[in-house]
Amino acid sequence: MTKSIFYSDGALPICNDCIELYLVDVDFDWREVNKLCQYADIPFVPKEWERLREMNGDKVFPKYAEVFA
């Protein structure tokens, strides 16, 4: 879910599986994670990102977004 004014239905036009594949492809580079967070209109907090990544592995983004939604 996003509160971005660009997505009035609250959903990004990309599925969680595609986000996961993208993040794996870029090796979870923080610059790319930050861009994705900007796209979703959520903050990027590296410490929280890494904490949730330890708990959720490659499927971290939906959990991270849920925390900040």
C-alpha positions as CSV (number, residue, x, y, z in Angstrom):
1,M,0.0,0.0,0.0
2,T,1.1,3.5,-0.7
3,K,-0.2,7.0,0.1
4,S,1.4,8.4,-3.0
5,I,-0.8,10.9,-4.8
6,F,0.1,9.2,-8.0
7,Y,-1.7,5.9,-7.1
8,S,-5.1,6.9,-5.8
9,D,-6.1,3.2,-5.2
10,G,-3.2,2.8,-2.8
11,A,-1.4,0.2,-4.9
12,L,1.8,0.3,-6.8
13,P,1.6,-0.9,-10.4
14,I,4.1,-3.6,-9.7
15,C,3.6,-6.9,-7.9
16,N,5.6,-8.0,-4.9
17,D,7.2,-10.9,-6.8
18,C,8.5,-8.4,-9.4
19,I,9.8,-6.1,-6.7
20,E,11.6,-9.1,-5.1
21,L,13.1,-10.2,-8.4
22,Y,14.3,-6.6,-9.0
23,L,15.9,-6.3,-5.5
24,V,17.6,-9.7,-5.8
25,D,18.9,-8.6,-9.3
26,V,20.4,-5.4,-7.8
27,D,21.7,-7.3,-4.7
28,F,19.5,-5.2,-2.4
29,D,21.6,-2.1,-3.1
30,W,20.5,0.6,-0.7
31,R,20.4,3.2,-3.5
32,E,17.9,1.0,-5.4
33,V,15.9,0.3,-2.3
34,N,15.7,4.0,-1.6
35,K,14.4,4.7,-5.1
36,L,11.8,2.0,-4.6
37,C,10.8,3.5,-1.3
38,Q,10.5,6.9,-2.9
39,Y,8.3,5.4,-5.6
40,A,6.1,4.0,-2.9
41,D,6.2,7.2,-0.9
42,I,7.6,5.6,2.2
43,P,10.8,6.5,4.0
44,F,14.0,4.5,3.7
45,V,15.4,3.7,7.1
46,P,18.5,1.5,6.5
47,K,18.6,0.2,10.1
48,E,14.9,-0.9,9.9
49,W,15.4,-2.3,6.4
50,E,18.2,-4.5,7.5
51,R,16.4,-5.6,10.7
52,L,13.3,-6.7,8.6
53,R,15.5,-8.2,5.9
54,E,17.1,-10.5,8.5
55,M,13.6,-11.6,9.5
56,N,12.1,-11.9,6.0
57,G,15.0,-12.6,3.6
58,D,14.3,-11.8,0.0
59,K,10.6,-11.1,0.7
60,V,11.4,-8.1,2.8
61,F,9.8,-5.3,0.8
62,P,6.1,-6.1,1.5
63,K,6.8,-6.3,5.2
64,Y,8.9,-3.1,5.2
65,A,6.2,-1.2,3.3
66,E,3.6,-2.5,5.8
67,V,5.5,-1.0,8.7
68,F,5.5,2.4,7.1
69,A,2.1,2.4,5.4
